[in-house]
Amino acid sequence: MNLPDIIDNEALKDIVGSKNLALICSKNWKDNGKIEKILSLSLSSFKQVVLVPSGEPESKSLDKISQELDPDLDGLVALGGGSSIDSAKMLAILKAEKSYCTDYEFNKKKITKKLMPVIAIPTTSGSGSESSMYAVINNSQTHRKFTITHNSIVPSKVLLYPELTIDLPRRITISAGMDAFIQAFEAFFTKDSNPISAYLAPTVMSSILKNLSYVIKNPGDLQARKSMQKSSFLSGICINYSRTGLIHTISMALSEYYSNLHGELNTIIMPYVIKYNKNYYNPPKEEMNFLLTMSGFESLNSFLDYVISYCQELSLVPTQNKIPDKERMIKRIFQDSELYSVNPREINEIELLKIIECVIE
């Protein structure tokens, strides 16, 4: 499993000064002056500055951008949230393979060539894309998200710089933080457990439960922001070893019909999935005891009940952008052929429909 090297800002400046790199970021990051002020990096030091649209990476947009990449690039520097980092991962694939984004939907096309390296500089604390082997892309034609999974798209290096997250809006802080929490939660409670994720996930969950509420109330606290950024990084490693589960799978299906941020939608779904799976969560005793010790709960039920209430107290609601097609959503969920092997409880269409109806009605 590839894992990125964590570098400091001086190392980043040395790399930028010695390589032909493209900076991948949104227009906001290019124009707000923080790259120069916080990172002391001049935009002119990059061979190319590539602007990607804010929000979920769109296949049509990335296809066009890939055609405009300088042919002599040595690598990409992705500055932004998970969407910008996922965009850079996808652009690395497209440049190497001379292909289109949707070629990789449902694994229709394989990644066979060596990709240029991606250096990730996360400006949010949640997706874990800076350390994960996943990229989530939105199919511009069907408006349906799909995930690309490959070890070669793990960023080669990552700069964790909490100063970049100080001005995050409350909504993004919550959405990103909960996304990292849910990634760790699903990696821990999967049937397909792994010793690495079983060790890291409790650390991530306990840190986020401690720091997220605090940083919402104290957004300028650099230490809390640093803890959240580390948690995000570790959550990405967790899902490299034990993938996400039913919460994320339902979220991907619902995202076609609801405009909530990814982490928001996951948070809305989470209580219903926990209630469905609750009596089937059965981690090994040693791992469960470690979770309870780290999080400060006396029993698994008390931990799960607290997580449910934590999600509900955030008062998030689904924001519909078009009439949902439940049958299409269920079909989309069952296209995830590995879901059966990771969810603690067997799931069928009737039970899945009940969960969906609880979420959206």
C-alpha positions as CSV (number, residue, x, y, z in Angstrom):
1,M,0.0,0.0,0.0
2,N,1.4,3.4,-1.0
3,L,1.3,6.1,1.7
4,P,2.3,9.7,1.1
5,D,5.3,11.3,2.7
6,I,4.4,14.1,5.1
7,I,6.5,17.2,4.2
8,D,6.9,20.7,5.7
9,N,6.5,24.0,3.9
10,E,10.2,24.4,3.3
11,A,10.4,21.0,1.5
12,L,7.4,22.0,-0.6
13,K,9.1,25.2,-1.7
14,D,12.2,23.3,-2.6
15,I,10.2,20.9,-4.7
16,V,8.2,23.6,-6.4
17,G,11.5,25.4,-7.2
18,S,13.1,22.4,-8.8
19,K,10.3,20.7,-10.8
20,N,7.9,21.6,-13.6
21,L,4.7,21.4,-11.6
22,A,1.1,22.5,-12.2
23,L,-0.9,24.0,-9.3
24,I,-4.5,22.6,-9.3
25,C,-6.8,24.8,-7.3
26,S,-10.1,26.8,-7.4
27,K,-10.3,30.4,-8.5
28,N,-10.9,31.4,-5.0
29,W,-7.5,30.0,-3.8
30,K,-5.7,31.6,-6.8
31,D,-7.2,35.1,-6.1
32,N,-7.4,35.3,-2.3
33,G,-3.6,35.8,-1.8
34,K,-3.3,33.1,0.8
35,I,-0.9,31.0,-1.3
36,E,1.6,33.8,-1.2
37,K,0.8,35.0,2.4
38,I,0.5,31.6,4.2
39,L,2.7,29.3,2.1
40,S,5.1,31.9,0.8
41,L,4.8,30.4,-2.7
42,S,4.7,32.5,-5.8
43,L,2.2,31.5,-8.5
44,S,4.9,32.2,-11.0
45,S,7.0,29.4,-9.6
46,F,4.6,26.9,-11.1
47,K,4.9,25.9,-14.8
48,Q,1.1,26.1,-15.0
49,V,-1.8,27.2,-12.8
50,V,-4.9,25.1,-13.5
51,L,-8.3,26.3,-12.1
52,V,-10.9,23.6,-11.3
53,P,-14.5,24.5,-10.6
54,S,-15.5,24.6,-6.9
55,G,-17.7,21.7,-5.8
56,E,-17.7,18.1,-6.9
57,P,-15.3,17.3,-9.8
58,E,-17.3,17.2,-13.0
59,S,-16.3,14.7,-15.7
60,K,-16.9,17.0,-18.6
61,S,-14.9,19.8,-17.1
62,L,-12.0,17.5,-16.2
63,D,-11.9,16.0,-19.7
64,K,-11.5,19.5,-21.1
65,I,-8.9,20.6,-18.6
66,S,-6.8,17.4,-19.2
67,Q,-6.4,18.5,-22.9
68,E,-4.9,21.8,-21.8
69,L,-2.3,20.4,-19.4
70,D,1.3,21.3,-20.3
71,P,3.0,18.2,-21.9
72,D,6.2,18.7,-19.9
73,L,4.8,18.6,-16.4
74,D,6.6,16.6,-13.7
75,G,3.7,16.5,-11.4
76,L,0.6,18.2,-9.9
77,V,0.2,20.2,-6.7
78,A,-3.4,20.0,-5.5
79,L,-4.5,22.8,-3.1
80,G,-8.0,22.7,-1.7
81,G,-10.5,20.3,-0.3
82,G,-11.2,16.7,-1.4
83,S,-12.8,17.9,-4.6
84,S,-9.6,19.7,-5.8
85,I,-7.4,16.7,-4.7
86,D,-9.7,14.3,-6.5
87,S,-9.6,16.5,-9.6
88,A,-5.8,16.3,-9.6
89,K,-5.9,12.5,-9.2
90,M,-8.2,12.3,-12.1
91,L,-6.1,14.7,-14.3
92,A,-3.1,12.5,-13.6
93,I,-4.9,9.5,-14.9
94,L,-6.3,11.3,-18.0
95,K,-2.9,12.7,-18.9
96,A,-1.2,9.3,-18.7
97,E,-3.9,7.2,-20.2
98,K,-5.2,9.7,-22.9
99,S,-8.8,8.8,-21.9
100,Y,-12.0,10.3,-20.5
101,C,-13.3,10.3,-17.0
102,T,-16.4,8.2,-17.6
103,D,-14.2,5.5,-19.1
104,Y,-13.4,4.5,-15.5
105,E,-17.0,4.4,-14.2
106,F,-17.8,0.9,-12.9
107,N,-14.2,-0.1,-13.7
108,K,-14.8,-0.2,-17.4
109,K,-11.3,0.9,-18.1
110,K,-8.2,0.0,-16.0
111,I,-5.3,2.2,-15.1
112,T,-2.2,0.6,-16.7
113,K,0.4,3.4,-17.1
114,K,2.6,5.2,-14.6
115,L,1.0,8.4,-13.4
116,M,2.7,11.7,-12.6
117,P,2.9,12.3,-8.8
118,V,0.3,14.4,-7.0
119,I,1.3,16.5,-4.0
120,A,-1.7,17.2,-1.8
121,I,-2.2,20.3,0.3
122,P,-5.6,19.9,2.0
123,T,-7.5,23.1,3.0
124,T,-10.3,21.2,4.7
125,S,-10.3,18.4,7.3
126,G,-12.5,15.6,6.2
127,S,-12.3,13.8,2.9
128,G,-9.0,12.1,3.6
129,S,-8.3,12.3,-0.2
130,E,-4.8,13.5,0.7
131,S,-3.9,10.0,1.9
132,S,-6.5,7.7,0.1
133,M,-6.5,5.7,-3.1
134,Y,-10.0,7.0,-4.0
135,A,-11.3,9.8,-6.2
136,V,-15.0,10.6,-6.5
137,I,-16.1,12.1,-9.8
138,N,-19.6,13.3,-10.9
139,N,-20.7,12.1,-14.3
140,S,-21.8,15.3,-16.0
141,Q,-24.3,13.5,-18.2
142,T,-26.1,11.3,-15.6
143,H,-25.4,13.5,-12.6
144,R,-24.4,10.4,-10.7
145,K,-21.2,10.1,-8.7
146,F,-18.7,7.3,-9.2
147,T,-15.5,6.3,-7.4
148,I,-12.2,5.4,-8.9
149,T,-10.0,3.2,-6.8
150,H,-6.4,2.6,-7.4
151,N,-3.2,2.5,-5.4
152,S,-1.4,4.6,-7.9
153,I,-3.6,7.7,-7.2
154,V,-2.5,8.0,-3.6
155,P,-0.7,11.3,-3.4
156,S,3.1,11.0,-3.2
157,K,3.5,13.8,-0.6
158,V,1.2,15.8,1.6
159,L,1.6,19.1,3.4
160,L,-0.6,19.3,6.5
161,Y,-0.8,23.0,7.3
162,P,-3.7,23.8,9.6
163,E,-3.3,27.6,9.0
164,L,-5.0,27.0,5.7
165,T,-8.2,25.7,7.4
166,I,-8.6,28.6,10.0
167,D,-11.2,30.5,7.8
168,L,-13.3,27.4,6.9
169,P,-17.0,28.2,7.0
170,R,-18.9,26.5,9.8
171,R,-20.9,24.4,7.3
172,I,-17.8,23.0,5.6
173,T,-16.1,22.4,8.9
174,I,-19.0,20.2,10.0
175,S,-19.5,18.4,6.7
176,A,-15.8,17.6,6.3
177,G,-15.3,16.6,10.0
178,M,-18.2,14.3,9.9
179,D,-17.1,12.8,6.7
180,A,-13.8,11.9,8.3
181,F,-15.6,10.5,11.3
182,I,-17.9,8.3,9.2
183,Q,-15.0,7.0,7.1
184,A,-13.3,5.8,10.3
185,F,-16.6,4.5,11.7
186,E,-17.3,2.4,8.7
187,A,-13.7,1.2,8.4
188,F,-13.8,0.0,12.0
189,F,-17.2,-1.7,12.0
190,T,-16.9,-3.4,8.6
191,K,-17.1,-7.2,8.4
192,D,-13.9,-7.0,6.3
193,S,-11.8,-5.7,9.2
194,N,-8.1,-4.9,9.1
195,P,-5.6,-4.6,12.0
196,I,-4.4,-1.2,10.7
197,S,-7.8,0.4,10.4
198,A,-9.0,-1.2,13.6
199,Y,-6.1,0.6,15.4
200,L,-6.3,3.9,13.6
201,A,-10.1,4.3,13.4
202,P,-10.8,4.6,17.2
203,T,-8.0,7.3,17.3
204,V,-9.7,9.2,14.5
205,M,-13.2,8.9,16.0
206,S,-12.3,9.9,19.5
207,S,-10.3,12.9,18.2
208,I,-13.2,14.2,16.1
209,L,-15.7,13.7,18.9
210,K,-13.4,15.8,21.1
211,N,-12.4,18.5,18.6
212,L,-15.2,19.0,16.1
213,S,-17.7,20.6,18.5
214,Y,-14.9,22.7,20.0
215,V,-13.6,24.0,16.6
216,I,-17.2,24.8,15.6
217,K,-17.4,27.2,18.5
218,N,-13.7,28.3,18.3
219,P,-12.9,28.3,14.6
220,G,-9.6,30.2,15.1
221,D,-8.1,27.6,17.5
222,L,-5.0,26.4,15.6
223,Q,-4.4,23.3,17.8
224,A,-7.9,22.0,17.3
225,R,-7.7,22.6,13.6
226,K,-4.4,20.7,13.6
227,S,-6.0,17.8,15.3
228,M,-8.9,17.8,12.8
229,Q,-6.4,17.8,9.9
230,K,-4.5,14.8,11.3
231,S,-7.8,13.0,11.8
232,S,-8.7,13.6,8.2
233,F,-5.3,12.2,7.0
234,L,-5.7,9.1,9.2
235,S,-9.3,8.5,8.0
236,G,-8.0,8.3,4.5
237,I,-5.6,5.6,5.5
238,C,-8.4,3.8,7.3
239,I,-10.4,3.4,4.2
240,N,-7.4,2.3,2.2
241,Y,-7.3,-0.8,4.3
242,S,-11.0,-1.2,5.1
243,R,-13.3,0.5,2.6
244,T,-16.4,2.5,3.5
245,G,-19.8,0.8,3.8
246,L,-23.6,1.3,3.6
247,I,-23.6,4.9,4.7
248,H,-21.4,6.1,1.9
249,T,-23.1,3.8,-0.6
250,I,-26.5,5.2,0.1
251,S,-25.1,8.7,0.0
252,M,-23.6,8.2,-3.4
253,A,-27.0,7.1,-4.7
254,L,-28.9,10.0,-3.0
255,S,-26.5,12.6,-4.2
256,E,-28.1,12.6,-7.7
257,Y,-31.2,14.0,-6.1
258,Y,-30.0,16.0,-3.1
259,S,-27.7,19.0,-3.2
260,N,-26.2,18.6,0.4
261,L,-22.5,18.5,0.8
262,H,-21.1,15.0,0.9
263,G,-20.4,14.9,4.6
264,E,-23.8,16.4,5.4
265,L,-25.6,13.7,3.4
266,N,-23.6,11.0,5.2
267,T,-24.4,12.5,8.6
268,I,-28.1,12.5,7.8
269,I,-28.0,8.9,6.7
270,M,-25.8,7.6,9.6
271,P,-28.4,7.3,12.4
272,Y,-30.7,5.2,10.3
273,V,-27.8,2.8,9.2
274,I,-26.6,2.5,12.8
275,K,-30.1,1.6,14.0
276,Y,-30.4,-1.0,11.2
277,N,-27.0,-2.5,11.9
278,K,-26.8,-1.9,15.7
279,N,-27.3,-5.5,16.9
280,Y,-24.8,-6.8,14.3
281,Y,-21.8,-4.6,15.1
282,N,-19.4,-7.2,16.6
283,P,-15.8,-6.1,16.5
284,P,-13.3,-8.4,18.3
285,K,-13.3,-7.8,22.0
286,E,-9.8,-6.3,22.1
287,E,-10.6,-3.8,19.3
288,M,-13.9,-2.9,20.9
289,N,-12.2,-2.3,24.3
290,F,-9.7,0.0,22.6
291,L,-12.5,2.0,21.0
292,L,-14.3,2.4,24.3
293,T,-11.1,3.3,26.1
294,M,-10.2,5.9,23.5
295,S,-13.7,7.4,23.3
296,G,-14.5,7.2,27.0
297,F,-17.7,5.1,26.8
298,E,-18.6,2.1,29.0
299,S,-20.4,0.1,26.4
300,L,-20.7,-0.2,22.6
301,N,-24.4,0.7,22.9
302,S,-23.7,3.9,24.8
303,F,-21.1,4.8,22.1
304,L,-23.5,4.1,19.3
305,D,-26.4,6.0,21.0
306,Y,-24.1,9.0,21.5
307,V,-23.1,9.0,17.8
308,I,-26.8,8.9,16.8
309,S,-27.6,11.8,19.0
310,Y,-24.5,13.7,17.9
311,C,-25.6,13.5,14.2
312,Q,-29.2,14.5,15.1
313,E,-28.1,17.5,17.1
314,L,-26.4,18.9,14.1
315,S,-30.0,19.4,12.7
316,L,-29.1,18.6,9.1
317,V,-31.9,18.0,6.6
318,P,-31.8,16.7,3.0
319,T,-32.1,19.4,0.4
320,Q,-33.9,18.0,-2.7
321,N,-33.0,19.3,-6.1
322,K,-35.1,16.9,-8.1
323,I,-37.8,14.3,-7.4
324,P,-36.0,11.2,-6.2
325,D,-36.4,7.9,-8.0
326,K,-36.3,5.3,-5.2
327,E,-36.1,2.4,-7.6
328,R,-33.2,3.9,-9.4
329,M,-31.5,4.7,-6.1
330,I,-31.8,1.1,-4.9
331,K,-30.5,-0.2,-8.3
332,R,-27.5,2.2,-7.9
333,I,-26.8,0.9,-4.4
334,F,-26.7,-2.7,-5.5
335,Q,-24.3,-1.9,-8.2
336,D,-21.8,-1.8,-5.4
337,S,-21.1,-5.5,-5.6
338,E,-18.7,-5.5,-2.5
339,L,-21.3,-4.0,-0.2
340,Y,-22.5,-7.4,0.9
341,S,-19.1,-8.4,2.1
342,V,-18.6,-5.3,4.3
343,N,-21.9,-4.4,5.9
344,P,-22.4,-6.1,9.3
345,R,-26.0,-7.1,8.5
346,E,-27.4,-8.5,5.3
347,I,-29.4,-6.0,3.3
348,N,-32.2,-6.5,0.8
349,E,-34.3,-4.2,-1.3
350,I,-37.2,-4.0,1.2
351,E,-35.0,-3.1,4.2
352,L,-33.0,-0.7,2.0
353,L,-36.2,1.1,0.9
354,K,-37.2,1.5,4.5
355,I,-33.9,3.2,5.3
356,I,-34.1,5.5,2.3
357,E,-37.7,6.5,3.2
358,C,-36.6,7.4,6.7
359,V,-33.8,9.6,5.3
360,I,-35.8,11.5,2.7
361,E,-39.4,11.6,4.1
